[in-house]
């Protein structure tokens, strides 16, 4: 093999000396140059005579994503759509991309993005008259280890309830001749497209529907106006825009800095290799399916009569262009490439040659090394940004070509209709915050690139860049005692270790090392008393003259009285669940709002936007990092707290869903009687600096009561047993609250015209088509996670939303959306887990009564006695 590799290197040097690029890249360069001269000539006319002073939407950036958005907005009927490109269309990452397209994505709704992209690309040439060079030979993802086989079965059950075609195949079933070892995923319709031609076709379509594209037109300044609009300055003049969209690829940080944002995006070097004609490839009667060798960490496809393959090297070898983060992108960079480095990818070249032997004899005519943009978690940042009005982003695309069509449609629908067409919170730009500093961004981008093709387990954790600046007041006390999870920058215990436990992070598609300890923690909370760190909750204070009026408009529930707490939901105009929030009125007109860690800025942006657009006189402050939260739950929790306070903690003295300011061990605490475990419990809101002292005081006071720690895995199991819905699972922007079983919290008869009220009234009048159901499963060493396919009589009928093992009843438990005719108690269905269909049955919820309900029934029984 070493001799082959040395010959390969020698031949490569000869080939690179003889050839300056592939025919495809040469053609692109020629076309780009011709287009540039034509467009510059045209631009002088447009810029000189038809410059628009106002626009509904200004898109900054002329790559495939920005141009797709212009196309979709204009096609959707929006007038005055303007796209500004600093040099020429496709300059940046688009022009040199490998152009892969696939229906596959492990994310549930990112599958929709990919689906919409491919369906658009299939019809775009006929619509615009512009060739796009779209090839659809299908693709095969290779599984060569048992873990990979499990991963593919896992992904199959997450795909069956979507429209995307995808097939699990065994050895010898692959289209083409790839000798994978164990199994694979075959996705018909996958392939590749020419990025330059695609972008030009989208641009032609955008112009055809009335959008204006100006280039060269670099943006030099962005200035917000008092009414929420933007003055977009260019050398040719200023445009007053109702909104702006940053779609500038690896220039995203520079555009963001114009308005005070440090977007966490960084360019990384990605290389792919192109061969000359390979006789065996030329002799094929049909195009090879795209191959993704996950263990080899590379993709390979046919390029004309040769091959193109691109590796993702390990994190210690990959290269980031971090100087651009520090110093900015060099002026004039756009259609340039980096110097290639064969040695960096040689390990993957060797693996590709073993898998596809014809590569050993192939002449290499080019290595393309160009910048692509990464975010810390590899997903793009798509949507309106919190902190300023009417500033949107479409940045951070590591796979811009396959995302472009679907994201353009997604954003266009959101902009035109005032709400996202479906839930895509994993791509929300507001998932990042000030804690996302440059060292964290670089560490995570390096990890994400190097982990591009690692096995994607459920409950996945990645550890680079951790901890961030976001650590709670008890982190130092707990960090060595627990398996930590990462939530919006925070470290939060998932489960705790005891002597004899198999400790550490050991992911699996089956029950793994945390299964027993989590059961222990559930019993702790059910029988004694446990403490959990809930600091990652998002926390806002809303106060002022119009605070009650604003919240009554935003939330479907009535507002709680002073000293009271309730669960409320923000809905979209079409009646879907945008957020679930716990609201407490602390004093007249002053409200504490609590939301999930992953929803912090997502929810805050929605609240701030309504406050600004409606002209409400309110003050909204984000106190998430100032306040720590400890939860204490279990039958002995009252005894522990009573030892530390003079406040009456009895059921009569401190009622369920009430809030009081008390002192624990002499430390001021705001206590709310509530627990997401469904057991007797309180949430304690404490200044971060005092959090450790309160925690230690409770642990000391609770020794005789058997106090100990519990984590989020146990809380998830306990909340499912009680039938508690979770935002992001049972409810989100894909569901309405009526089908989610949230009727109790939705006050359609309250006087206020809350957002989504009219839509819900219409939904209720028409009747539901599906309903959230509560099901038990007969499994073995595996439990549902959520998003699995539900079957009945051989047909797909629904999907799970979340699941866990119920330690109280010793069986698997899940929520699932089912058609109304299958929602009756006793109805039998099947849930697919790792390729096997397990028997399941709809049951009456909840499986375990909540503590307040049990207490109420006990009192009622005593009264009758």
N, C-alpha and C positions, 0 to 999 in steps of 0.2 A: 504493500500500500504506500509506503514512504517513497518508493521509486515512482509510482504513478503520480503522487502529489507533486514531486519535484518536476516531473515532465509537464504536469499540468501548469505549474507556475512559469516554466520556461515558455511554453506555448502561449500562455496568457500574455506575457510581455511582448512576444512577437506579434500577437494579434492586436494588442493595443497600439503597437507602433504602426501597424498597417491600416488599422481602422480607427476612425475618430468617433464612432458611435454606431448604433444599430440603424438599420434602415428606418425603423419606426421613429427613433429620436431625431434622425436627420430630417425626416419628413415633417415632424412636429416643428423643428427649428425653422425650416423653410416657410412653413405655413404661418408660424408665429411672426416671422419677420415681415412677410407679405401683409398679414393682417394688421401688424403694428403700423406700417406705413399708410395703409388704407384708412385705418381708424384715426391716426393722427391727423390726416388730411381732413377727414370728416369731422373730427373733434374741433378743429379750428372754426368750422362753420357752426357747429352746435354751440360751442362755448362762446362764440362771438355774437350769435344772432338769436339763439333759442335758449339761452341760459334761464333756468327756472329759479325764481327768487323764493318760492315756497314749495313745500312738498308735504304730502301726508306722511310718507316714510322715506327716510334716507338710509340706504344700506351702504356701509363703508367696507369695501373689499370685493374684488372681482374674481375670486376663485369659484370653484363649482358650487360651494354652499351659498355664498352671497348671491350669485347669479340665479340659482334655483329659487331662492326666496323672492327675488325680483319677479321671476317668471310666475310663481304661484300667486303672489299678491296681485299682479296685474291681471292674470287670468281670472282670479276670483272677483274682479270688478273694482279693485281699489284704483282710484285716480291718483295722479301725481306721485308715482313711485319713481324714485331716483336712485341709481347706483353710482357711486364714486369709486373709481379705481386709480390708484396712485401712478401706475405705469401702464401695464397692458393686462388684459384678461388672462387668467391662468398663471400669472407670475406668482411665485411662491412655492407652495407644495403641490399644487394641482398638476402643473405641466409635466412633471417627471414621475408622477405616481404610477404604480404598477397596474392600477385600474381594476382590482379584484372586486367582484360583486357576489354576494351570498345572501340567501334567505336566513342563514343560521345566525343566531345570537343567543347566548345564555340568558340575557335579560328578557323578561316576559314581554314588555311593551316595545323594547328595541327591535323585537321581531317585526312589529308593525312598521317601524321606520324602514327596515330593510325591504319588507314586502312592498311598501309604497314606492320605494326607489326603483326596484326592479320592474314593477308594473308601469311606471312612468317611462323608464328607459326602453321598454319594449315598444312603446307607441310614439315616442318622441320624434323619430325620423319621419314617420308618416304625417305627424302634426305640423312639423316645421319645415320639412323638405331638406333638412340637413342630416347627412349621414353621421352616425354616432359610433360606428365600429363596435357593435354589441355582439358578443359571442356568448352562447349559453350551452356549453357542453356538459354542465352539471359539475358537481364536486364530490370528493370523497375525503372524509376526515378519518385518519387511520388510528386504530386502537391496537397497540402492540403490547399492552400490559393488562393484567386483570383490573387494575384500578381504572384504566381508560375504558374498558368495557363497561364497568359500572357507571362511569361518567356519561357514556353515550346512552345507556339505558335511562339514566336519570334525566338526561336532556330530552329523550323521546317522550317521556310522560309529561314534560313541560311544553311539548310541541303539539301533541295530539289534539288539544282543544283549540289550537290556532289553525288558520287557513293554510299555513305554510306546508308544502309537501316535504316530507323527510322520511327516510327509511333506514332501519337498522339492518345491516347486511353482514353475512358471515364470510369466511375465507372462500375465495373463488367466485364471489358474486359481484365483484367490483366491475363497473364499466371501465374498460381499459385493461391494462395488464399489471397493475401495481400489486406486488406480493405482500400485502399486509398480513400480519401474523394471526390476529385473533378475530377482529371484527372492524366495522367501520360505520360511519353515517354517510349515506348517499343522499344528496340534495339535488334533484333535477331542477334545471332553471338557473343554477349558479353559473358563474363564468367570469367574464372580464369585459371592460369597455374602454375605449380610448378617451382619457380624461379631457384632452384638448377638444376633441370633436364634440364630446358631451357638453362641455361648457359653452362652446359656440352655438350649439343647437338650443340650449337653454336661453342664451342671450338673444338668439333670433326669435324665440318664442316670446320672451319678455318684451322685446321691441314691438312684435306683432300685436301684443295686447295693450300697448301704450306706455310701457315703462321707458324711461330715459336712462341711458348708460353713458356716462361721461368719463373719458380717459384720454390723456393723463390728467388726473384731477386729484392730487394728494390733499388730504385734509390737514390743515395746519393748526386749527383750534376748534374746540367745542365749548360753547358757552350756553348754560341753561338760562331760560327766561323765567320771570316770576310766575307765568301762567303754565309752567310745565313743558314748554316747548324748547327747542334747541336752535341756536344759531351755529350753523356748520360753515366754517370758514375754509376757503380754498384760494389758490392764487387767482382764480377766475371770478371770484365773487362769493357772497354769502347766501346760504339757503336757510330759510326759516322752516324747520321741520317739526311736525307734531310728535314724531318719535325718531330715534336713531337706532340702528342695529350695527353692532360691531361684529363684522364677519371677516376679520383681517388676518386670520391664520397666525403665522409666527410674528406678526406685527401687533398682535392683540394687546400685549402689555403696554406698548408705546401709546396706542390709542386710549387704553384705559387710564394711563397716567395723566392724560389731558384733563380728566375730570376727577383725579384723586384716587383711582383704584390700582392696586397691584395684582392684576389677574394672575393666578397660579398656573401659568402655561410656560413651557420651556421647549425649545427645539431640540430634537435628538437626531443623530445621524442614522439613517436607514439605508442599507445597501441591497441591491439586487443584481443578479448576474444574468446576462443575455448571451446565448450561444448563436453561432452560425447555423446553417442548415444541418440537421441531423438526418441522415438517410432513412433511418428507421422511423422517424417521425414523419418525414415527407411521404413515406410509403403508406401511411395509415389512410384508411378510407373515410374516417370521421375524426373530428378533433378530440384530443384527449380530455378527459375530465380533469378539472383542477384538483391537485392533490395537496392535502395539508397533513404533513407528517408531524404529529404533535410531539413525539419523543425526540425527533430530530430537530424540532423547532424551526421549520421552514415551510414555505409554500412553493409550489411549482405548477406552472401552466405552460401550455403551448404558445409560442410566439412565432407566428407565420409557420415556417417549416423547422424551426428550432425550439428551444426551451428557454423559459425564464424562471429563475428561482430566487427567492428572497429569504434569508435567514434572520432570526431574532437571536442575537448572541446573548450569552449570559450577562448578568448585571455587572460583573466585575470587568467585562470587556467592552461593554457598550460605551458610546461616546455621546455626551451632551454638549450642545453649543452654549455652555453657561456664560460665556463672555457676552452673548447677546442679552442675557438677563441683566448683566452688570452695566454694559456699555451701550446697549441698543443694537439693532440690526444695522449692518454697514449700509451707508447710503448707496442706492443704486442696485443693491442685491435683489434679485428677482428671478432671473432665468439662469442663475449660476448653480454649480454643483460643488460639493466638497471633494477633496482628494480621496480616492478609494483606498481601502486598506484590506487586502485579501487575507493577510495573516489573522486579522480579527475574526473572520468568519470561516476560517479553514476547517475547524472542527465540524461545522454544519455542512460544508461542501463535501467533506468525506462521507458523512452520513447520507447525503443525497446521492452520492455516487454509488453507495452500496445499495440503496433502495432502487435507483434507476441506473443500471449499469451503463447505458449508452452515454451517460454524462462523462464517463472516463475518457471517451474518445472525442468528445465534442470540442470544437474550437470556440473559445470565448472571444466575443467581439466587443463586449463592453461590460463594465461594472458601473452602475449608477449609484452614486452616494449623495443623497439629498436630505434636506431638513423636513421632518414632519413634527407636528406639535403634539406634546403630551401634557395632560393634566396629572395631578398626583394619583388619581385612580383610573386613568386611561379613558374615562368617559368625557364627552364634550360638555360644555357649559352652554345651555340652551334656554333662553327665556328672559323675562324682565329681571333687572337687577335691583336688589334692595339698596336703599340709601339715596337714590336719586329717582326722579320721575322720568318715565318714558325713555329709559335707556335699556336696550335689549342686547343680549349677546348670542352669538352663534360661533363659538370659538372652541379651541382645544380638540380638534378632530384628528385623532390618529389614523382614522379610516374615513377620510372625507368623501371619497368617491361613492362608497356604498351608502353613506349617511345623507348625502346631499339632497337627493330627490325627496326622501321621506321627511327630513328635517325641514326642508323648504315648505312642504305642505303643512307639517305640524305647526310651525311658527306662523305661517300665513293664516291658518284657521284660528289660531289663538289671537293674533293681532286683530283680525277682522271681526271675530265673534265675542271677544272679551273674556274668553276662558280657554284653557287647553282642550283639545279634542279628546284626549285621553291622558291618563296619568303617566308622567315621565319624570317623577321627582328625582330619580337617580341621576338625571342630567341637569337638574336645577342649578344655575350658577350660584345660588345662595346656600348651597351645601358647604361652601367654604367661607372662611371669615378671616379676621385679623390674625388668628392663630396659625394660618397657613403661610408661614414665612418662607424665605428662600431656601434655607437649609432643609426644611421639611419637604418642600416641593421637589428639590433636587434628589433627595433620598428616595422619595416615593416614585418619582418618574423613572429613576434607575431601576428600582424594584419592579415597577409595572412592565417596563420593557423586557427585563430579564425573565419575568414570570409570564410572558405573553402566552405561552403554550403549556403552562403547568396545569395539573389536574384541578378542575374547579369544583371543590367540595362544598356541600352545604355548611353554613355557619363558618365560612372562610374568614381567617384572620391573616393579615400581613403586618409585619413588625417594623419595617424600616421607618425611620423618622420619629419613632415613638419613645417616650411620651412627648407631646407638644407642651406648650405653655398652659394648656387647659388640664390642670389636675385639681382634684377636689381636696378639701382640707383633711381628708382621711386617707388619701392615696398612699402616703408614705407608710401608714400603719397597715395597709392592706396589700400592698403590691407583691409581697413575697408569700402571701397566704392564699392567693387566688389565681385562677386563669383569667386574664384580663381581656375584655373586649374593647373595641374602638368605636366610639359613638360621637360623631361631629367634633372630633378633636379631643374628646374626653377619654380617659381610661376608666372603665367601669367593670367590676367583678362579674364574670359569668357564673363561676362556681368556685367553691372553696376546697382547699386540700385538708386532709386529715392524715395522721400517720398510717401507713399501709396503702394509701391510695396510689394509683398509677397516675402521676401528675404530669402536667405540661399540656401543650396543644397537640393533639393527635387526631387530625380530621379523618372522617370516614363517611361512607354512604350508609353505613350500618350503625347500630348502637356502639358507642365507643367509651373511652375511659371516664367520661363525665356522667354516664348514665346512672351508676349506683350512687355517687355523691349527691347528685341532684335529687334523687329520691329521699336521701337522708335530710336534705334541706327542706323539702316539702313537708316531711313529717315533723320537722322542727317547728315550722310555722303553724301547722295544723294542731300540734299537741302542746307546744311550749311557747317560745317567743324568739323571733329572729329580727335582725337588723340588716338593712340594705342601703347602699349608697345610690341615691337617685339624683345626684347633683346635675347630671347632663340634661335634665328637663330644661326646655326653653322657658324663660320667665320674663313677663312684661308687666309694667305698671301703666295703667291708662287712667288718667284723671283730668278734671277740668269741667267747665260748664256744660259741655255737650257729651260728656263721656257716656252717660246712660243712653242717650239718644243714638250715639254712634254704635255702641255695642248691641242695642236693640235692632239696629239696621243690619248688622253683620251676622248676628246669631239667631238661629231658629228657636231657641229656648227663651223663656222669660229670664230677666236678670235677677240674680239672687238678692235677697235683702241684706242689709248690713250684718256682718257676722255669719253669713250663710254661704254655702258653696254649692255649685251644681255642674253638671256636665253639659256642654253646649257644642253646637256644630255650626261652622261656617259652610255655606253652600254656594255653588256657582249659580249663575243666572238660569241655567237649565236644570237646576235642582240636584246636582251631584255633590258629593261630600268633599269639600276642599280641606277641611281640618276638623279635628276634635280637640276641644280646649276645656280645661277645668277653670271655672271662673269663681272668684271669691270677692265679695264687696267688703273691703277692709274698713272703710269709713264712707260717709255719704259722698258719692261721686268718685271714689277711688277704688279701682278694681285691680286685683292680681290675676293675671292670666297665665296658665301653665299649659305647655304643649310638649310634645315629644322632642327628643334631642335632635332627630333628623329633620324636624319641621321648623326649627327655630326661626331662621330668617325667611324661609318660605312663607310662614304664617305672618310674620311681622311685616313683610312687604305688602301682603294683601290688606292688612289692617291700615297701614300707612297710606296706601293708595286710596282706599275708600275715604279716609279722613281728609286727605288733601283734595280729592275730586269733589267731595261733598261739602267742603268748606267748614268742617266741624272745628269748634274751639276746644281742642283737647291737647294734652301733653302725653306723649307716648315715650316710654323709656325702656330700654332693654337691660334688665338687671341679671341676666343669666350668669355671668361670671362673678357677680358680687355675692350671690346667695348660694350656700350649700344646702343640700336636702338629704335628710336621713329618713328612711321609712322604718317603722317598728310595727311588727304584726304578729299576731298569735294570741291565744287565750290568756297568756300571762303578761301581755304588753301593758295593760292598765296598771297592774301591780308594780311593774318596773317604773313607770312614769310617776306613779303616785309617791314613790319613795323619794323622788327628786323635786317635787313641787308641792306648794300649798294649795294649788288650784284643785277644785273638785273634779276628778277625772271619771267619776261614775257615769253610768248611762244616762241618768237624769241630769247630772251636772254638766256633761259634755256630750251632746247628742251627735248622732251620725250626720255628716255633711255640715257641721258647724265649725267655725274658726275662732280661735282665741289667741291673744298675746299672753304668754305665760313665761315663767322663769323655770328652767331646769338646772339644778345645781347652781342657782344664782345667775345663770346666763339667759339673756332675753331670747325667746324663741317664739315664732309664730306657728301654732299647731293647728292642723286641719284634721278632723277625724274622717279619714278616708284611707283605703288601702286597695291597691290593684290586685292583691291576692284574694280579696273577697273575705278575708278574716278580720277580726277585731284589730284595728290599727290606726296609726296616725302618720301623717307626713309632717316633718319638723323642718321649718325653714329658718336657717341660721346664717349669720354672717360667716363667711368662709374662715375668717381668722379664729372663730370660736368653735368651729365644727369638730375638731379633734377632741376638744375638752368635753363637749356634750356626748360624743361617741364613747369616750373612755368612762364618763360618769355612768352612762346607761349600762355598759358592759360590766362595770363593777357592781352596780345596783342589782343587776339581773342574774348574778351568779346562782343564787338559790332557786331562781325560776328556770334555770337551764338555758339562758340566753346564748345565742351564737349568731354567726353571720350567715346570710344567704344571698344568692346572686340572681341575675336576670333570667337564667334558664329555669330556675325553680319558680320564679314569679310568672313566667310564661305558661308553665304547666298549670299552676294554680288558677290563673285567670281564665284559661280554657275550661277547666273543670267547673268554674262558676258561670260560664257562658258569656264572659265579657268580650265584646268586640274590640279589635285593635285597629287604629288608623294605619293605613298603608297595607292592610291585609283584608279584613272584612269590609272596610270602607275606604274609598279614595275617589279620585276623579273619574273612575270607571263605574261607580255605583251610586244609586240614590239611597237616601236614608230609610225609605219605606221597605225596599227589598232587603236592606241590611238589618231590618228588625229594630230600628231606632225610633219607632213611633213615639215612645214615651218621652223622648227628648225634643220632639218636633211639635211646636205649638202653633198649628195652623190657624187657631182662633185668636191668637194674640193680636192686639190692635196694630202693632208696628208692621210695616210692609218690609219684612226682611228679605234680603237677596235670595232668590230662588223660590219664594213663597208661591207666586202664581204658577210657576212650572210644576211645583209639587202638587198643587191643587189639581192641575190637569192630569198629572201622572196618576194620582189617586182616583180621579174620575174614570180614566180609561182602564184602570186595573193593571196589576203587575203580571209579568210573564215568567218571572223567576223569583226565587226567595232563598235567603240564606238558611241553610239547614244544619242541624247539629248531628254528627254521625260518629258512631264507634266502628272500629275496624278490628278484624281478626287477623293479626299479623304475627311475625316471629321475631326476628332480631332487627327490625326496621320500623321506623315511625314516619308518618307524613310530616312534611315541612311546610306545605302550601304550594299552590300552583300545579298540583298533580291532576291528571285527567280522571274524571269519573265516568264510568261506563254503565250501561243498562241494556240488556238484551243485545250485546254486541255493538252498540252504538255509543258514541261520545255524547254525554248529556250535560256535562258541567265540569267544574273544577273546584278543587279545594282552595282555601284561602290561607289557612294556617293549621298547624297540627302539632301534637306532642303526645307523650305518654302520660296517661293519668295514673299516678302512683296510688291514688285513693281507690280506684276501681280495677287497677291492674290490667289496663287495656289501652290501645291507641285511640286517640280522639282527634276530631277535626271539625272545622267548619267547611261547608261547601255550598256553592251556588247551584241550585237544581231547578228545573222547570216545575211550575206549580203542581203539575199532576204527579210529581215524584217526591213531594215534600211531606207527605203524611207520615206520622209516627208509625214505625214498623216497616216502612218501605225499604226494600233491599236493593242495593246497588253494588258496584265494585269500584275500588280505587286502585289505579295502577301505580306500583312502586317498583322501580328497578326492573321493569319488563314483566312483572307478574301482577295479575289482577287479584287483589285481596277482597274477601267478602266484607261488606259494610252495611250498616243499617241506620236509618234515621231514628233518633230517639228524642224524647222530651227533654228540653233544656230547663235548668242546668242539671248537670250530673251531680253536682254538690251544691247545696244551698249556701248562700252567703251568710256570714255571721249576723248581720242585721235581720235577715229574714228568719234565721233560726231563733234568734232572741225574741222576735215578735211572735212567732208561733208558740214558743214556750210560755210567754206571758199570756197568750190567748188561752192556751190549754190550762194554765193555772187558774185563770179567771173562771173558766167553765167548771173546774173542779171545786 
